[in-house]
């Protein structure tokens, strides 16, 4: 069943909420995360997803107590990716046959 809402790309949350709350520029945040400004900018603008490595960096950067848990960022990315996939028609798929146990 398709979801009825469009979850935000997690980069949007970083760009619109996290960076302003911390008073950081993209360059400063990239330095703190240990990534290039370009790599972070691609995430912030939805051109790249949150990878497990980036999620681990965010967790180390923000801390679990400030919303940095890696699993949360990866779940946000998965929700976004799945919603985007659900917007496209699924190519023909044959259902796997039922097999009798035994």
C-alpha angles and dihedrals in degrees: 000000000000119000115245097220137061108236113214121252106256089236088065089056090051092047099042102034116014103043095045091046089053093042091234133146120223089254093052093046091048091052091050091048092048094238133113120270088241093054092050093044090054090055094044092054096044096251091117132030132234104269122201087255092052090046089054090049091050090050092051091044101047100023125228091270091061099049098275100124106141093220091058093054092046091049090051089052092047092049090050094046093047092048090050091049091050089058091065124070113259113239115240111290126186114222114242112252120255111249124205112240115244 
